[in-house]
Amino acid sequence: MAEAHPLMLYNTLTRRKEEFVPLNAQNVRMYVCGPTVYDYAHIGNARPVIVFDVLFRLLRQMYGKEHVTYVRNITDVDDKINARAAEEGVSIRALTERTAKQFHEDIAALGVLPPTVEPRATEHIEEMKALIEALIAKGHAYVAEGHVLFHVPSMPDYGKLSNRSLDEMAAGARVEVAPYKKDPMDFVLWKPSKAGEPSWPSPAGIKEPGRPGWHIECSAMAEKHLGEVFDIHGGGIDLVFPHHENEIAQSRCAHATPVMAQYWLHNGFLQVEGEKMSKSLGNFITIHDLLKEWPGEVVRFNMLRTHYRQPIDWTKKGLEESQATLDRWGEISDRIGGSLVEGLLPDLAVIEALKDDLNTPLAIARLHELAKEARGGNESAGEKWLASAEFLGFDVSRWHARAQSSELVEVTDPELALSVKSLVAQRGEARKSKNFKEADRIRDELAARGVILKDAKDPATGEIVTTWELAR
């Protein structure tokens, strides 16, 4: 057997791939910035959720489930939340409860494991205030006009994570201009609350109630659940500056530690059909809406086809190709029974691929190899494929059920099966003749009868193949 390699991760802080050595192998700790719960999470939000779910699974495989603590927070106090609640005429609590529930339902469909701890910002106000008091006491923060601000020049190596000088950061940042700031780069730790906004008794002797700034929330929650220094901090590349830079500043200066986390991991940007996702361009896609058209495992697979640090272009073509792959894999699942043999471990080559900075494309390539061997009658390869697919977060039993659904309908209701096949064929002809209105009408008619259609391009022929299943 080939020698197992160490886990290598690209550390944004050092700008190189490094061997991962936990501070304590009995308590491996990871923090990832979670959602701000004011609306449906979009597909860009799904990327870090899926990426760090894979890392969580890998760490549990390497160190044992009971030895890994994964914290992913929920931000439930924020300007966007306040504005949306006012816009909808609902209480802030009602809005955050509803949107947090939506988030949990959507990511569950993506095969994401729950984190070990999911702290809410509003449940950690006292920890935030204690952190703010410590920063003031050590000369890193000051009170001005009801605000508490972090004084950036008090930290000589501020900017190390983003690798930019103060002048460069000031030029590229949306810095709030305020006369009470000692320096333009100083950022808010605590601020006054306006009428109707959430508020708590303020720290630092400030008489008026207020609320925390965004950055202090993650510093306080990470310290509470993982300690002053922990192993891994993750998130999207868009959070490097200012959010993660400011987290580091707060935590290090409050505790006088050389680092906040040993390894900083960031996933790349996501664009849609070659363009930046935005509501103004009409290409803003929520996870919730995407799941109406595509199974969660297709969304997950499509995300993992690209290495997490690379930018990803989210396209319909990519989703179709992912669907086609999973449909073919579903045949293997059907052939070998669709259930995992207890105690069967993932394929070593899949694990080794993930240990190389979460190389999911390489891991998927190995799954293709195992699938080919399984089709050729290699039972062991089929079992390894099944265990590896499950390990990567795919519900293979669901593919198994889907692969059997059409056959089951043909046996129990042959008349319905013949009708559906006829309408699918008519829709195919309508699409070929570019009569999309008729094609959509047939699709809607079938949907009303509880029949879901899936169009995917056959990689071998390039033709669109339509499969169907009954809604469950």
C-alpha positions in Angstrom: 0.0 0.0 0.0 1.3 3.5 -0.9 2.4 5.7 2.0 -0.3 8.1 3.1 0.5 11.7 2.7 -0.1 14.5 5.2 -3.0 16.9 4.8 -1.7 20.0 2.9 -3.7 23.2 2.9 -3.1 26.5 1.1 -2.8 29.1 3.9 -3.8 32.6 2.8 -1.8 34.0 5.7 1.5 32.7 4.4 0.5 32.4 0.7 1.7 28.8 0.4 0.6 25.3 0.7 1.5 23.9 4.1 1.2 20.7 6.0 -1.7 20.8 8.5 -0.5 20.2 12.0 -3.3 20.8 14.6 -2.6 22.5 17.9 -4.2 19.5 19.6 -5.0 16.4 17.5 -7.6 15.5 20.2 -9.4 18.7 19.6 -9.1 20.0 16.0 -10.9 23.3 15.7 -12.4 25.2 12.7 -14.4 28.4 12.4 -16.2 29.4 9.2 -18.3 32.6 8.7 -21.9 31.7 8.2 -24.9 33.6 6.8 -26.5 36.9 7.6 -30.1 35.8 7.9 -32.2 38.4 6.2 -33.0 36.7 2.9 -32.6 33.4 1.0 -28.9 32.4 0.7 -27.6 32.7 -2.9 -25.5 30.2 -4.8 -22.3 32.1 -3.9 -23.1 31.5 -0.2 -23.5 27.8 -0.9 -19.9 27.5 -2.1 -18.1 27.9 1.3 -20.9 25.9 3.0 -20.1 22.9 0.7 -16.3 23.4 0.5 -15.9 23.5 4.3 -18.4 20.6 4.7 -15.9 18.5 2.7 -13.0 19.7 4.9 -15.1 18.9 8.0 -15.7 15.4 6.7 -12.0 14.9 5.9 -10.9 16.1 9.3 -13.4 13.7 11.0 -12.1 10.9 8.9 -8.5 11.7 9.8 -8.8 12.6 13.5 -12.1 10.9 14.6 -15.6 12.5 14.7 -15.4 13.2 18.4 -12.1 15.1 18.0 -13.2 17.8 15.5 -15.1 20.9 16.5 -16.6 22.9 13.6 -18.2 26.3 14.4 -20.3 28.1 11.7 -22.0 31.1 13.0 -25.3 32.9 12.2 -25.3 36.7 12.1 -28.7 37.8 13.3 -27.9 41.4 14.1 -27.0 43.6 11.1 -28.1 46.7 9.1 -29.4 44.5 6.3 -31.6 42.6 8.7 -33.0 45.8 10.3 -33.8 47.2 6.8 -35.5 44.1 5.6 -37.6 43.7 8.7 -38.8 47.3 8.4 -39.5 46.8 4.7 -41.6 43.7 5.4 -43.2 45.1 8.5 -42.2 42.2 10.7 -40.2 41.9 13.8 -36.5 41.3 13.5 -36.8 38.1 15.5 -39.5 36.8 13.2 -37.4 37.6 10.1 -34.2 36.0 11.4 -36.0 32.9 12.6 -37.7 32.4 9.2 -34.6 33.0 7.2 -32.4 30.8 9.4 -34.9 28.0 9.0 -34.9 28.5 5.2 -31.1 28.4 5.2 -31.0 25.1 7.2 -33.5 23.5 4.9 -31.7 24.5 1.7 -28.2 23.4 2.7 -29.6 20.1 4.1 -30.7 19.4 0.5 -27.1 20.0 -0.5 -25.9 17.1 1.7 -24.2 19.4 4.2 -23.6 18.1 7.7 -24.7 20.3 10.7 -21.7 22.0 12.3 -20.7 21.0 15.8 -21.8 24.4 17.1 -23.9 27.1 15.4 -23.7 30.2 17.6 -25.9 33.2 17.0 -24.5 36.7 17.3 -27.3 37.9 19.6 -26.5 35.2 22.1 -22.9 36.4 22.5 -23.3 40.1 23.3 -21.6 39.9 26.7 -18.6 38.2 25.1 -18.4 41.0 22.5 -18.5 43.6 25.2 -15.8 41.9 27.2 -13.6 41.8 24.1 -14.2 45.5 23.5 -13.3 46.4 27.1 -10.1 44.5 26.7 -9.2 46.3 23.5 -9.8 49.7 25.2 -7.8 48.7 28.2 -4.8 47.8 26.0 -4.9 51.0 24.0 -6.2 49.4 20.8 -9.7 51.0 20.9 -11.3 54.2 22.0 -14.7 55.8 22.6 -16.0 58.6 20.4 -19.5 60.0 20.2 -21.2 56.9 21.5 -19.1 54.6 19.3 -16.2 52.4 20.2 -13.6 52.1 17.4 -10.6 50.0 16.8 -7.5 52.2 16.2 -5.8 50.5 13.2 -2.4 52.2 13.5 -2.1 50.6 17.0 -1.4 47.3 15.3 1.9 47.5 13.4 1.3 44.5 11.1 -2.3 45.2 10.3 -2.9 44.0 6.7 -0.8 40.9 6.8 -3.7 38.6 5.7 -4.6 40.7 2.7 -0.9 41.5 2.1 -1.6 45.2 1.5 -0.3 48.4 3.1 -2.6 50.7 4.9 -2.5 53.2 2.0 -3.5 50.4 -0.4 -6.3 49.2 1.8 -7.6 52.7 2.4 -7.6 53.4 -1.4 -9.5 50.2 -2.1 -11.9 50.1 0.8 -15.3 51.7 1.3 -14.2 53.6 4.4 -16.9 55.4 6.4 -15.9 59.0 6.7 -16.6 60.2 10.3 -15.2 63.3 12.0 -14.8 61.4 15.3 -12.3 58.8 13.9 -8.7 59.2 14.8 -7.7 57.5 11.6 -9.8 57.0 8.4 -9.1 53.2 8.6 -10.4 52.8 12.2 -13.5 50.6 12.2 -16.5 50.3 14.5 -16.7 47.8 17.4 -19.8 49.2 18.9 -22.3 51.9 17.7 -25.5 53.6 18.9 -28.8 52.0 18.0 -31.5 53.9 16.2 -35.1 53.9 17.3 -36.6 50.4 16.6 -33.2 48.7 16.2 -32.0 46.0 18.5 -30.0 47.4 21.4 -28.2 46.4 24.5 -26.5 48.2 27.4 -23.3 49.6 26.0 -19.7 48.9 27.1 -17.0 51.4 28.1 -19.3 53.6 30.2 -21.4 54.7 27.3 -24.8 55.7 28.6 -26.9 55.1 25.5 -27.8 51.6 24.4 -26.2 50.3 21.2 -25.2 47.2 19.2 -22.1 45.5 18.0 -20.2 46.0 14.7 -20.1 43.1 12.3 -16.4 42.2 12.8 -16.4 41.9 16.6 -19.2 39.3 16.4 -17.0 36.6 14.8 -14.1 37.3 17.1 -16.2 36.8 20.2 -18.0 33.7 18.9 -14.7 32.1 17.8 -13.1 32.7 21.1 -16.1 31.4 23.1 -16.3 28.1 21.3 -12.7 27.5 20.0 -10.4 29.5 22.3 -8.0 32.5 21.7 -6.0 30.6 19.1 -7.4 27.7 17.0 -6.6 25.7 13.9 -8.5 26.8 10.8 -10.6 29.9 9.9 -12.4 29.7 6.6 -14.7 31.7 4.3 -15.1 33.2 0.9 -12.2 35.2 -0.7 -14.4 38.3 -0.5 -14.1 38.2 3.3 -10.3 38.5 3.4 -10.6 42.3 3.6 -12.0 43.9 5.7 -13.8 41.2 7.7 -11.1 38.6 8.3 -8.4 41.3 8.6 -10.4 43.0 11.3 -11.2 39.8 13.1 -7.4 39.1 13.3 -6.8 42.6 14.6 -9.4 42.4 17.3 -8.5 38.9 18.5 -4.8 39.2 18.4 -4.7 42.7 20.1 -7.2 41.7 22.8 -5.3 38.5 23.7 -1.7 39.5 22.7 -1.4 36.3 20.6 0.7 36.0 17.4 -2.2 34.6 15.4 -5.9 34.1 15.7 -6.0 30.9 13.6 -3.0 28.9 12.3 -4.5 28.4 8.8 -6.7 30.7 6.8 -8.6 29.1 3.9 -10.6 31.0 1.3 -12.7 29.7 -1.6 -12.7 31.6 -4.9 -15.4 33.8 -6.4 -18.5 32.5 -8.2 -20.0 34.0 -11.4 -23.0 33.0 -13.4 -22.8 32.3 -17.1 -19.6 34.4 -17.3 -20.9 37.4 -15.5 -20.8 38.6 -11.9 -23.9 37.6 -10.1 -26.2 40.6 -9.3 -29.9 41.4 -9.0 -29.4 44.2 -11.5 -28.3 41.8 -14.2 -31.1 39.4 -13.4 -28.8 36.5 -12.8 -29.1 36.4 -9.0 -29.7 32.8 -8.1 -30.8 31.6 -4.6 -30.1 28.1 -3.4 -33.9 27.8 -2.7 -34.8 28.6 -6.4 -32.1 26.4 -7.8 -33.4 23.4 -5.8 -36.8 23.8 -7.5 -35.1 22.8 -10.8 -32.2 20.6 -9.7 -31.7 17.9 -7.1 -29.4 19.0 -4.2 -26.8 16.4 -5.1 -26.5 17.9 -8.6 -25.8 21.3 -7.2 -23.2 19.9 -4.8 -21.5 17.8 -7.5 -21.4 20.8 -9.8 -19.8 22.9 -7.1 -17.1 20.3 -6.4 -16.1 19.8 -10.0 -14.0 23.0 -9.6 -11.1 23.3 -7.1 -12.3 25.4 -4.2 -9.6 28.1 -4.7 -10.4 28.6 -8.4 -13.1 30.9 -9.6 -16.2 29.0 -10.7 -18.5 29.8 -13.6 -22.0 28.6 -12.7 -23.7 27.6 -15.9 -26.8 25.6 -16.9 -24.5 23.5 -19.2 -22.4 22.6 -16.1 -25.5 21.5 -14.2 -26.7 19.4 -17.1 -23.4 17.6 -17.3 -23.4 17.1 -13.5 -26.9 15.7 -13.8 -25.9 13.3 -16.6 -23.0 12.0 -14.5 -25.1 11.4 -11.5 -27.7 9.6 -13.6 -25.0 7.3 -14.9 -23.7 6.8 -11.4 -27.2 6.0 -10.2 -27.2 3.0 -12.5 -24.2 1.7 -10.5 -25.9 2.3 -7.3 -28.9 0.4 -8.5 -26.7 -2.5 -9.6 -24.9 -2.9 -6.3 -28.0 -2.3 -4.2 -27.8 1.3 -3.3 -26.8 0.8 0.4 -23.5 1.1 2.1 -21.9 -1.9 3.7 -21.3 -1.0 7.4 -17.6 -0.2 8.1 -16.6 0.1 4.5 -14.0 2.9 4.1 -13.7 5.4 1.3 -11.1 4.7 -1.4 -7.6 5.7 -0.3 -7.0 7.6 -3.6 -10.1 9.7 -3.0 -8.8 10.5 0.5 -5.4 11.3 -0.8 -6.8 13.7 -3.4 -8.7 15.6 -0.7 -5.6 15.7 1.5 -3.9 17.7 -1.4 -5.6 21.0 -0.5 -9.1 19.6 -1.0 -8.5 18.5 -4.6 -12.2 17.6 -5.3 -11.7 17.4 -9.1 -9.0 14.7 -8.6 -11.3 12.9 -6.1 -14.1 12.9 -8.7 -11.8 11.6 -11.4 -11.0 8.7 -9.1 -14.8 8.1 -8.6 -15.1 7.9 -12.4 -12.3 5.2 -12.5 -14.1 3.2 -9.8 -17.4 3.6 -11.6 -15.9 2.2 -14.8 -14.4 -0.8 -12.9 -17.8 -1.4 -11.2 -19.6 -1.4 -14.6 -17.1 -4.0 -15.7 -18.2 -6.3 -12.8 -15.6 -5.4 -10.2 -17.7 -5.7 -7.0 -14.9 -4.3 -4.8 -14.6 -1.2 -6.9 -18.4 -0.8 -6.7 -18.3 -0.9 -2.9 -15.4 1.6 -2.8 -17.2 3.9 -5.2 -20.3 3.8 -3.0 -18.4 4.5 0.2 -16.4 7.3 -1.4 -19.5 8.9 -2.9 -21.2 8.8 0.5 -18.0 10.2 2.1 -18.1 13.2 -0.3 -21.6 14.0 0.9 -23.8 12.3 -1.8 -26.9 10.4 -0.9 -26.4 7.4 -3.1 -29.5 5.7 -1.8 -31.5 8.6 -3.3 -30.0 8.0 -6.7 -30.9 4.3 -6.3 -34.5 5.2 -5.6 -34.6 7.7 -8.5 -33.1 5.1 -10.9 -35.9 2.7 -9.9 -38.8 5.2 -10.0 -39.5 5.0 -13.7 -39.4 1.2 -13.7 -41.7 1.1 -10.6 -44.3 3.3 -12.4 -44.2 1.1 -15.5 -45.0 -1.9 -13.4 -47.7 -0.3 -11.2 -49.2 2.1 -13.7 -48.2 1.2 -17.3 -50.9 3.6 -18.7 -49.3 6.6 -16.9 -45.8 5.5 -18.1 -46.9 5.3 -21.7 -48.6 8.7 -21.5 -45.6 10.3 -20.0 -43.2 8.8 -22.6 -45.5 10.1 -25.4 -45.6 13.6 -24.0 -41.8 13.6 -23.4 -41.3 12.6 -27.0 -43.7 15.4 -28.2 -41.8 17.9 -26.1 -38.6 16.8 -27.6 -39.9 17.3 -31.1 -41.2 20.8 -30.1 -37.8 21.7 -28.8 -36.1 20.6 -32.0 -38.4 22.7 -34.0 -37.8 25.6 -31.6 -41.4 25.7 -30.5 -40.5 26.4 -26.9 -43.9 27.6 -26.0 -45.4 24.2 -26.7 -42.4 22.5 -25.0 -43.0 24.5 -21.9 -46.8 23.8 -22.0 -46.1 20.0 -22.1 -43.6 20.4 -19.2 -46.1 22.3 -17.1 -48.8 19.7 -17.9 -46.6 16.9 -16.7 -45.6 18.9 -13.6 -49.2 19.3 -12.8 -49.5 15.5 -12.9 -46.6 15.1 -10.5 -44.0 14.3 -13.1 -40.6 16.0 -13.0 -38.5 16.3 -16.1 -34.7 16.6 -16.2 -32.8 17.6 -19.4 -29.2 16.7 -19.6 -26.7 16.6 -22.4 -25.3 13.2 -23.2 -21.5 13.8 -23.2 -21.0 11.0 -25.7 -23.4 12.3 -28.4 -24.0 15.9 -27.4 -27.7 15.3 -27.6 -30.2 16.4 -25.0 -31.6 13.4 -23.1 -34.8 13.9 -21.0 -35.4 11.7 -18.0 -38.4 11.8 -15.7 -39.5 10.9 -12.2 -42.5 11.2 -10.0 -42.4 14.0 -7.4 -42.1 12.5 -3.9 
